[in-house]
Amino acid sequence: MELQFSTACLPRLPLYQRFALAQACELDGLEVAVAPGMLRRGPDWLPRLSECYATPVRSVALESVDRLLADGATASVLTAFVTTLPLCRTLVVPAPAAAGGLDRYLGLLSALSAALAGRVVVTIANAPVRGPEETAGPLDRFPQLRRIVEEWDLGFTYDTSHAASNGWVITEPLPQMGIRLRNVHLSDFRQTPGERPRADAPLLPDHVQSQQVHRPLGNGVLPLRAFLRTLRRRDYTGLVTITGRERGWRAWWSPLARARLVAAVSLCRAAVQEIDPIRANQIGRALSTPAEREGIDDRG
């Protein structure tokens, strides 16, 4: 398996600093969460950034299909963006939020899959739990998701925190996903009934406030070490992507978010192999020093 993290973990850092962190941690790559502004800049700047920091982009994730489509992004624009990345292996598309837009969603999947065939695998990520006033998405249940993935010859991106929020046992879908599992979005989960968010945090429905998805690794209830060992025993060779959000990590301060990311990398490595504590300390010191080549212009 190949270990990386998602750029969505550290949204307040310039993109070049996120590449520098991945390089300092000696990760296998980086997952870039794509926003409309990135697409408007064209496809050529990201490969240069990747080459400068010797950190390949192994996967590209669309954070919101509806937002991208509303902003004018098309399958051809997304394809041009992804195909400039020679070592990109997966394109992560979130499951649709509501049944009303399924035809448009499937049309985008079809166009992307046809354009990227043989180069990048289009994957669908399982959805988080919906609120009591939200319409259930058409692919929220695993049998529905599996049917689309198999019939359309796609892949899975498996989000452990989203799975837990829906009450799944996180290892249970692995045999059914089989070789179609290409990317694992790894984060923890905790349910804390009655807990209220920070005063300056966005207001969320009560069920979302009490179910804390995308928690830092080791800061929830999921058996993530055992899960990683299960992947290893199954000879999984795909991506393991550390994911998170400022709200879930409770890390609005960038140094704290960086520290939690370093801890997550160490947990993953320790779960699947012996880790040298001296090397872990070296990584920690590298992350506390300013990144080199900070003159690169990026506004990702």
C-alpha positions, -999 to +999 in steps of 0.1 A: +000+000+000+011+036-006+007+062+021-003+098+015-025+126+028-051+148+013-045+185+008-079+191+024-063+183+058-045+216+059-067+241+040-050+272+056-016+263+043-005+273+008-004+243-014+034+244-018+037+240+020+015+209+019+038+195-008+068+203+014+052+184+043+046+154+022+082+155+011+095+159+047+074+129+058+088+109+029+053+099+018+045+080-014+024+109-027-003+134-022-040+136-029-050+170-042-086+181-034-097+201-064-116+234-061-130+254-090-102+280-087-076+253-094-093+244-126-095+280-138-057+282-135-052+256-162-036+221-160+002+230-162+011+245-128+004+214-106+029+191-123+056+217-119+049+220-082+049+182-078+082+179-096+098+206-075+090+188-043+096+153-057+062+143-045+038+127-070+001+134-071-013+099-067-050+109-066-072+138-073-104+143-053-135+163-063-148+179-032-182+188-046-195+176-079-225+200-078-203+230-071-178+221-099-206+216-124-223+249-114-190+266-118-188+254-154-163+225-150-169+198-176-156+163-180-131+176-206-117+202-182-114+177-154-097+152-178-072+177-190-063+185-153-059+149-143-040+137-173-012+162-168-002+142-137+017+112-149+016+092-117-020+099-108-039+066-102-074+075-090-100+103-095-122+104-064-158+115-070-181+118-039-214+100-039-243+122-051-262+140-023-298+136-037-316+114-061-327+144-083-293+149-098-284+112-105-287+114-143-263+144-144-240+126-120-239+094-140-234+114-172-203+130-156-190+096-145-195+081-179-177+109-196-148+108-171-145+071-173-144+070-211-118+098-213-095+084-186-098+047-195-065+029-191-048+058-174-067+068-142-094+049-124-126+068-116-137+059-081-168+067-060-164+076-023-191+063+001-212+090+016-215+101+053-247+098+072-275+121+062-295+143+085-332+137+094-342+165+071-319+156+042-330+135+013-311+102+012-287+099-017-292+072-043-259+055-035-259+059+003-265+021+009-236-001+000-255-025-023-266+005-044-230+018-045-216-016-054-240-021-082-231+012-099-193+006-094-195-029-109-219-021-137-200+010-148-165-007-143-154+019-117-135+017-084-141+023-048-127+050-025-135+038+010-139+065+037-137+048+071-152+077+090-182+080+066-187+042+070-187+044+108-212+073+107-236+050+089-231+022+114-209-001+092-183-024+106-153-009+088-137-042+077-170-057+065-172-043+030-135-051+021-141-086+006-171-073-014-150-044-028-122-068-037-097-055-063-120-026-071-108-009-039-082+016-051-081+043-023-088+043+014-097+076+030-085+070+066-098+090+095-113+083+129-148+087+142-164+095+175-200+099+186-204+125+214-241+131+221-249+165+234-216+181+225-219+216+210-195+231+184-173+261+189-191+294+188-173+304+156-179+271+139-206+266+112-239+256+126-247+220+118-278+198+125-278+182+159-271+147+145-240+160+128-228+178+159-230+146+179-213+125+152-178+137+148-165+125+114-129+129+102-114+128+136-076+126+140-063+090+138-063+075+173-087+102+186-119+082+180-134+047+184-123+030+152-098+001+153-076+017+126-044-002+135-063-035+131-079-022+099-045-013+084-032-047+093-062-063+076-054-044+044-018-056+047-029-093+051-052-089+021-022-077+000-038-044-007-016-024-030-037+007-034-036+041-018-041+049+019-049+086+022-050+103+056-080+127+055-093+153+079-110+186+083-103+215+106-136+210+124-131+172+129-095+177+139-103+207+161-072+223+146-079+258+133-043+266+142-020+254+114+009+241+137-016+220+156-030+205+124+006+198+112+014+180+144-017+159+142-008+150+106+027+139+117+011+117+145-012+102+119+016+093+096+035+077+125+004+057+135+000+043+100+036+033+097+037+017+131+006-003+123+021-021+093+058-022+101+084-015+127+091+022+129+124+036+140+117+062+168+148+081+159+135+085+123+102+096+137+119+124+157+138+134+126+106+138+106+091+159+134+121+182+134+119+185+096+083+196+098+090+223+123+115+240+100+104+264+072+099+248+039+124+255+012+116+269-023+088+290-008+091+314-038+069+291-059+037+309-066+006+289-058-028+300-047-043+265-044 
